[in-house]
Amino acid sequence: MDTSTSPDDLRVALQPQARRLAVGTAVALVAAVAAAFADMGAYFWIAIGSALGGVARHWFSGVAARLWGVTFPWGTLLINVMGSFVIGFFGTLTGPDGRIFVGTTARQFVMVGICGGYTTFSSFSLQTLNLVNDGEWLGAGGYVAASVVLCLVAVWAGQALAVGLNSLKFL
């Protein structure tokens, strides 16, 4: 009796294992690609929010420059105050204890995308340095103080308003 296995017998015996391995590998690859695209969805919405915030910042900066001039960076100051209010309000209203549930991607769209694209800390820093370089020490100091104080007050006001809305019973 011959107990040796021919190469054809071995190939036939290994085919189901090879198929399972190939199918398992394909399923794992599809799952990894799907997970990457799911994560990319958040990046896409953050990018869209950033674009919207950047366009809004550009528009409002132009309006502020036409209304109040460019000697003092009123546009950047007001943009940062408004952005601070929005992030405080939206973050609290949609937070874990908030009145309105939105998914993580929607929160990132507004808070990281729109607010991140809209507010302008780098512009604030450059404009402060320009005021200092122009010898406008009082203006620079006032701008820094106003930015910090007003933005903290705005984020607090946004949060306080959202806390109040969260506690209302009729909404």
Summary of the structure (lengths in Angstrom):
residues: 171
radius of gyration: 28.1
end to end distance: 85.1
largest distance: 103.7
contacts: 469
relative contact order: 0.13
helix: 82%
strand: 0%
